[in-house]
């Protein structure tokens, strides 16, 4: 999003912020260790 601010981060952005691999972040979400939301129209990684 160029020129716009969003409170949402992609898994890739959040993983970079936390200095972990995106797969680790997604695993944590599946395990319930962190909260995550599936948003329509977003890029899928992993």
Order of alpha helices (4+ residues) and beta strands (2+ residues): alpha-alpha
